[in-house]
Amino acid sequence: KIENGAIVNLTSVASRVSLPFYADYAASKASVDSLTRNFGVELAPYNIRVNGVGPAGIVPTIMFAQLPKHIQQLILDRTPAHRYGLPEEVANLYLFLASPHSSYINGQTVYISGGQ
């Protein structure tokens, strides 16, 4: 029997908000959220936790760079932290959810957002 297995999925805040021209992307991320919740229940008896990480603020990625500059600025202006998130901050959330320190977190999606 696995002692402390963990699966951490990548999702997005797009699964929870409406964005023009992103319906296909939003639907795929909503599916990941649903799988995360359901597999969290199904795999719990095997001591496997399943959680998701959903970047919700600005993290400089190729996808974000493709947004028009005025949209990038709008998102930054709405972020209470008033800065971009760092890739290593997202990575640290993954590490936490994969570690025994999060042993009672299961079937959840955690949004890393700078306060959005």
C-alpha positions as CSV (number, residue, x, y, z in Angstrom):
1,K,0.0,0.0,0.0
2,I,1.3,3.5,-0.9
3,E,2.1,5.5,2.3
4,N,1.7,9.0,1.0
5,G,1.1,9.3,-2.7
6,A,0.2,12.6,-4.3
7,I,-0.9,13.8,-7.7
8,V,-0.8,17.5,-8.4
9,N,-2.6,18.7,-11.5
10,L,-2.2,21.9,-13.4
11,T,-5.4,23.9,-13.9
12,S,-6.2,27.6,-14.3
13,V,-8.5,30.3,-13.0
14,A,-10.0,30.1,-16.5
15,S,-12.0,27.2,-15.2
16,R,-13.9,29.6,-12.9
17,V,-14.2,32.8,-14.9
18,S,-15.5,33.8,-18.3
19,L,-13.0,35.1,-20.8
20,P,-13.8,35.9,-24.4
21,F,-12.4,33.5,-26.9
22,Y,-11.2,31.1,-24.3
23,A,-14.1,28.7,-24.1
24,D,-12.1,25.6,-25.2
25,Y,-9.3,26.4,-22.8
26,A,-11.7,27.1,-19.9
27,A,-13.6,23.8,-20.6
28,S,-10.4,21.8,-20.6
29,K,-9.4,23.3,-17.2
30,A,-12.8,22.8,-15.7
31,S,-12.4,19.1,-16.7
32,V,-9.1,19.0,-14.8
33,D,-10.8,20.5,-11.7
34,S,-13.6,17.9,-11.9
35,L,-11.0,15.1,-12.3
36,T,-9.1,16.4,-9.4
37,R,-12.1,16.3,-7.1
38,N,-13.3,12.9,-8.3
39,F,-9.9,11.2,-8.2
40,G,-9.3,12.7,-4.8
41,V,-12.3,10.7,-3.6
42,E,-11.6,7.6,-5.6
43,L,-7.9,7.3,-4.7
44,A,-8.1,8.3,-1.0
45,P,-8.6,4.7,0.1
46,Y,-5.2,4.0,-1.5
47,N,-3.5,6.9,0.4
48,I,-3.2,8.9,-2.8
49,R,-4.1,12.6,-2.6
50,V,-5.1,14.5,-5.7
51,N,-5.0,18.2,-5.8
52,G,-4.7,21.0,-8.4
53,V,-2.7,24.2,-8.7
54,G,-4.4,27.0,-10.6
55,P,-2.3,30.1,-11.3
56,A,-4.8,33.0,-11.2
57,G,-2.6,36.0,-11.3
58,I,0.1,37.1,-13.6
59,V,2.9,34.6,-13.9
60,P,5.1,35.4,-16.9
61,T,4.5,32.6,-19.3
62,I,4.4,32.2,-23.1
63,M,0.6,32.2,-22.9
64,F,0.5,35.4,-20.9
65,A,3.0,37.1,-23.2
66,Q,0.5,36.5,-26.1
67,L,-2.1,38.7,-24.4
68,P,-2.3,42.3,-25.6
69,K,-0.3,44.7,-23.4
70,H,-3.4,46.6,-22.3
71,I,-4.9,43.3,-21.0
72,Q,-1.7,42.4,-19.2
73,Q,-1.8,45.9,-17.5
74,L,-5.4,45.5,-16.6
75,I,-4.7,42.2,-14.9
76,L,-1.7,43.7,-13.1
77,D,-3.8,46.7,-11.9
78,R,-6.4,44.3,-10.5
79,T,-3.8,42.3,-8.5
80,P,-3.6,43.4,-4.9
81,A,0.0,42.3,-4.7
82,H,0.8,44.8,-7.5
83,R,3.4,42.5,-9.0
84,Y,3.9,39.4,-11.2
85,G,3.9,36.0,-9.6
86,L,7.2,34.1,-9.9
87,P,7.4,30.7,-11.5
88,E,9.2,29.5,-8.4
89,E,6.3,30.6,-6.2
90,V,4.0,28.3,-8.3
91,A,6.6,25.5,-8.0
92,N,6.7,25.9,-4.3
93,L,2.9,25.3,-4.1
94,Y,3.4,22.2,-6.1
95,L,6.1,21.0,-3.8
96,F,3.9,21.7,-0.7
97,L,0.9,19.8,-2.2
98,A,3.2,16.9,-3.1
99,S,4.7,16.8,0.4
100,P,3.5,15.1,3.6
101,H,3.0,18.7,5.0
102,S,-0.3,18.8,3.0
103,S,-1.5,15.3,4.1
104,Y,-5.0,16.4,4.9
105,I,-5.6,18.4,1.7
106,N,-7.3,16.2,-1.0
107,G,-9.5,16.9,-3.9
108,Q,-8.8,20.6,-3.9
109,T,-7.6,23.2,-6.4
110,V,-5.5,25.9,-4.9
111,Y,-5.4,29.2,-6.8
112,I,-2.2,31.2,-6.5
113,S,-3.2,34.7,-7.4
114,G,-1.4,37.6,-5.6
115,G,-4.8,38.3,-3.9
116,Q,-7.1,38.3,-6.8
